């Protein structure tokens, strides 16, 4: 009976609980699946490509016709 009350060894205490390991594994799997789905789906908008950000379709620097700010005429 004395053995069952003994504290666990240092190595046994440093291992995280299985619930945390399972959660981290699930998180990694969900991230991997979402990354793969995003790669297959491609860009979210027509003309959206990696590289120059903030430039228009022809590199004019106008932001692609987007209006910034709140309402009204400039």
Rosetta blueprint (number, residue, H / E / L):
1 X L
2 X L
3 X H
4 X H
5 X H
6 X L
7 X L
8 X L
9 X L
10 X H
11 X H
12 X H
13 X H
14 X H
15 X L
16 X L
17 X L
18 X H
19 X H
20 X H
21 X H
22 X H
23 X H
24 X H
25 X H
26 X H
27 X H
28 X H
29 X H
30 X H
31 X H
32 X H
33 X H
34 X H
35 X H
36 X H
37 X H
38 X H
39 X H
40 X H
41 X H
42 X L
43 X L
44 X L
45 X L
46 X L
47 X L
48 X L
49 X L
50 X L
51 X L
52 X L
53 X L
54 X L
55 X L
56 X L
57 X L
58 X L
59 X L
60 X L
61 X L
62 X L
63 X H
64 X H
65 X H
66 X L
67 X L
68 X L
69 X L
70 X L
71 X L
72 X L
73 X L
74 X L
